[in-house]
Amino acid sequence: MKKGDLITLCRRGSTDVRYATIIRARYTHRFMDRQDYEMEAHGMGEYAGSYGGAVDVLFTDTNTSSRIALGKHKIQVISENEA
């Protein structure tokens, strides 16, 4: 997967398929939820969050961008960018 590729993605355990274009290729991101921010606020930020692969996408139906956690979605490349 690289910038400019057209993909379909589906959240694991769901059947809803969405189309998107990758606007930033794969990178490592620190994912944090509510409990992680609470840990960080109380001085334990080094233990908060989890790291994983991510891509930034632009959804074709709503024209909105989002960061997608690769481990939580099933992604299939439909069309590769030729650039």
Residue pairs with C-beta under 8 A, 6 or more apart in sequence:
1 7
1 22
1 25
1 26
1 55
1 75
1 77
2 22
2 25
2 80
2 81
3 22
3 23
3 24
3 25
3 81
4 21
4 22
4 80
4 81
4 83
5 21
5 22
5 77
5 78
5 79
5 80
5 81
6 19
6 20
6 21
6 77
6 78
6 79
7 19
7 20
7 21
7 22
7 57
7 75
7 76
7 77
7 78
8 17
8 18
8 19
8 20
8 75
8 76
8 78
9 17
9 18
9 20
9 57
9 68
9 73
9 74
9 75
9 76
10 16
10 17
10 18
10 73
10 74
11 72
11 73
11 74
12 72
12 73
12 74
18 59
18 61
19 59
19 60
19 61
19 78
20 57
20 58
20 59
20 60
20 68
21 57
21 58
21 60
22 55
22 56
22 57
23 56
23 57
23 58
23 65
24 55
24 56
25 55
26 53
26 54
26 55
26 70
27 53
27 54
27 55
28 51
28 52
28 53
28 54
29 51
29 52
29 53
29 54
29 67
29 69
30 49
30 50
30 51
31 49
31 50
31 51
31 52
31 54
31 69
32 40
32 48
32 49
35 48
36 48
36 49
37 48
39 45
39 47
39 48
40 48
52 69
52 70
52 71
53 69
53 70
53 71
54 67
54 68
54 69
54 70
55 67
55 68
55 70
55 75
56 65
56 66
56 67
56 68
57 65
57 66
57 68
58 64
58 65
59 65
59 66
68 75
